[in-house]
Amino acid sequence: MLKDGTIAPDFNLPDQKGDMYSLAHFRGKWIVLYFYPKDLTPGCTTEACNFRDEFDGFEKLNATVIGISRDSVKKHQKFADKYELQFFLLSDESGSVCEDYGVWQEKSMYGKKYMGILRSTYLINPEGKIAKVYPKVKPKEHATEILSDLNKLNRAR
């Protein structure tokens, strides 16, 4: 995983509508870049809906929420429509961005090892540097935790 203070790697990925976005597109804003394993699964749905429910709070703090998984644009659209997600879901089907951010890792379930996305988040400052890393997040509390940290960081600026 990347460390606090490093420049966040840029990317160019399609969102749930097929529009292309790069990290540079959001320069000047805080970015909540969260990586999650799979659309329409219980933990990922809980996490996404919490970001949805706190969306206005992020906007007030000049923050953009961006979710990234290896799911397709079509699957992201279905996920966004079903749960009325108003933020960006970017499709990293090749996994290159997941690798750049160090979230594509070996995991283990029921004694079987496999490669997958480690549920984690990077809070990126308006200058494009990583302000905070959240490894192995808890879906239920994560959006609130980030809002609290953003409030503290904005006061410190």
C-alpha positions as CSV (number, residue, x, y, z in Angstrom):
1,M,0.0,0.0,0.0
2,L,1.1,3.6,-0.6
3,K,2.1,5.8,2.3
4,D,0.9,9.2,3.6
5,G,2.5,12.1,1.9
6,T,3.2,10.4,-1.4
7,I,1.8,11.7,-4.7
8,A,-1.3,9.6,-5.6
9,P,-0.8,7.7,-8.9
10,D,-2.9,9.1,-11.7
11,F,-5.3,6.9,-13.7
12,N,-7.7,7.1,-16.6
13,L,-10.8,4.9,-16.0
14,P,-14.5,4.8,-17.2
15,D,-17.3,5.5,-14.7
16,Q,-20.6,3.8,-14.6
17,K,-21.8,5.9,-17.6
18,G,-18.7,5.1,-19.6
19,D,-17.3,8.6,-19.2
20,M,-13.5,8.7,-18.7
21,Y,-12.0,10.3,-15.6
22,S,-8.4,10.8,-14.4
23,L,-7.3,11.7,-10.9
24,A,-6.0,15.0,-12.4
25,H,-9.7,15.8,-13.3
26,F,-10.4,16.3,-9.6
27,R,-7.4,18.4,-8.7
28,G,-8.3,21.2,-6.2
29,K,-10.7,19.0,-4.3
30,W,-10.3,16.4,-1.6
31,I,-10.7,12.9,-3.0
32,V,-12.1,9.9,-1.1
33,L,-10.7,7.1,-3.3
34,Y,-12.1,3.8,-2.0
35,F,-11.4,0.4,-3.4
36,Y,-13.9,-2.4,-2.9
37,P,-14.1,-6.0,-4.0
38,K,-17.4,-6.4,-5.9
39,D,-20.6,-4.6,-6.8
40,L,-23.9,-5.9,-5.3
41,T,-22.4,-7.8,-2.5
42,P,-23.4,-7.2,1.2
43,G,-20.3,-5.5,2.5
44,C,-19.8,-3.4,-0.6
45,T,-23.4,-2.4,-0.7
46,T,-23.3,-1.3,2.9
47,E,-20.2,0.8,2.3
48,A,-21.5,2.4,-0.9
49,C,-24.9,3.2,0.7
50,N,-23.1,4.8,3.7
51,F,-21.2,7.0,1.3
52,R,-24.5,7.8,-0.5
53,D,-26.1,8.8,2.8
54,E,-23.2,11.0,3.8
55,F,-22.8,12.5,0.3
56,D,-23.9,16.0,1.2
57,G,-21.4,16.1,4.0
58,F,-18.6,15.3,1.6
59,E,-19.7,17.9,-0.9
60,K,-19.7,20.6,1.9
61,L,-16.1,19.7,2.6
62,N,-15.1,20.0,-1.1
63,A,-14.6,16.2,-1.3
64,T,-15.4,13.9,-4.2
65,V,-16.2,10.3,-3.5
66,I,-14.8,7.7,-6.0
67,G,-15.3,4.0,-5.7
68,I,-13.1,1.6,-7.7
69,S,-13.4,-2.1,-8.3
70,R,-12.6,-4.5,-11.2
71,D,-16.3,-4.8,-12.1
72,S,-17.4,-3.7,-15.6
73,V,-19.0,-0.4,-16.5
74,K,-22.3,-2.2,-17.0
75,K,-22.2,-3.8,-13.6
76,H,-21.3,-0.5,-12.0
77,Q,-24.3,1.1,-13.7
78,K,-26.6,-1.6,-12.4
79,F,-25.2,-1.1,-8.8
80,A,-25.5,2.7,-9.0
81,D,-29.1,2.6,-10.3
82,K,-30.3,0.0,-7.8
83,Y,-28.9,1.9,-4.8
84,E,-29.2,5.5,-6.2
85,L,-25.5,6.1,-5.8
86,Q,-24.7,9.7,-6.9
87,F,-20.9,9.4,-6.8
88,F,-18.4,8.0,-9.3
89,L,-17.8,4.2,-9.6
90,L,-14.8,3.6,-11.8
91,S,-14.1,0.4,-13.6
92,D,-10.6,-1.0,-13.4
93,E,-11.2,-4.2,-15.3
94,S,-7.5,-4.7,-16.0
95,G,-6.6,-4.3,-12.3
96,S,-3.7,-1.9,-13.1
97,V,-4.9,0.9,-10.8
98,C,-5.6,-1.6,-8.0
99,E,-2.0,-2.7,-8.4
100,D,-0.6,0.8,-8.6
101,Y,-2.3,1.5,-5.2
102,G,-1.3,-1.8,-3.7
103,V,-4.8,-3.0,-3.0
104,W,-4.6,-6.1,-5.2
105,Q,-3.4,-8.6,-2.7
106,E,-3.5,-12.3,-1.7
107,K,-6.5,-13.0,0.4
108,S,-7.7,-16.2,2.2
109,M,-11.1,-17.6,2.8
110,Y,-11.9,-21.0,4.3
111,G,-8.3,-22.0,3.9
112,K,-8.1,-21.1,0.2
113,K,-5.8,-18.4,-1.1
114,Y,-6.8,-16.1,-3.9
115,M,-6.0,-12.7,-5.3
116,G,-8.5,-9.9,-4.6
117,I,-9.1,-6.3,-3.7
118,L,-8.3,-5.3,-0.1
119,R,-11.2,-3.1,1.0
120,S,-9.2,0.1,1.6
121,T,-9.4,3.9,1.1
122,Y,-7.0,6.7,0.3
123,L,-7.9,10.2,1.3
124,I,-6.1,12.5,-1.2
125,N,-5.6,16.2,-0.6
126,P,-6.4,18.9,-3.2
127,E,-2.7,19.0,-4.3
128,G,-2.9,15.3,-5.2
129,K,-0.9,13.9,-2.2
130,I,-2.1,11.1,0.0
131,A,-3.3,12.6,3.3
132,K,-4.4,9.3,5.0
133,V,-4.6,5.6,4.2
134,Y,-7.3,3.4,5.6
135,P,-6.4,-0.3,5.2
136,K,-8.9,-3.0,5.9
137,V,-11.9,-0.7,6.5
138,K,-15.2,-1.6,8.2
139,P,-18.0,-0.8,5.8
140,K,-20.6,0.3,8.3
141,E,-18.5,3.1,10.0
142,H,-16.2,4.1,7.2
143,A,-18.0,7.1,5.7
144,T,-18.5,8.7,9.1
145,E,-14.8,8.1,10.0
146,I,-13.6,9.8,6.8
147,L,-16.0,12.8,7.3
148,S,-14.6,13.3,10.8
149,D,-11.0,13.1,9.5
150,L,-11.8,15.6,6.7
151,N,-13.3,18.0,9.2
152,K,-10.1,17.9,11.2
153,L,-7.8,18.2,8.2
154,N,-9.8,21.2,6.9
155,R,-9.5,23.0,10.2
156,A,-5.7,22.3,10.2
157,R,-5.3,23.9,6.8
